[in-house]
């Protein structure tokens, strides 16, 4: 899946600000998600957490629902 030319349409962050899930729209109008982490001792910013959607989704809500099914902290919130 091409993850360039991404437009982040939603960024869902933990209360402590150390993890987030971006919901991204492709140029073709489909959606996917990526999980990111930020380490407090590392000032360089966000790094991939390694979890991301396998496929693309027709709606932002479908991508969000899939992410919640894969990421524990997101489904608990």
Buried (B, 14 or more C-beta within 10 A) or exposed (E): EEEEEBEEEBEBBBEEEBBBBBBBBBEEEBBBBBBBBBEEEEEEEBEEBEBBBEEBBEEBEBBBEBBBEBBEBBEEE
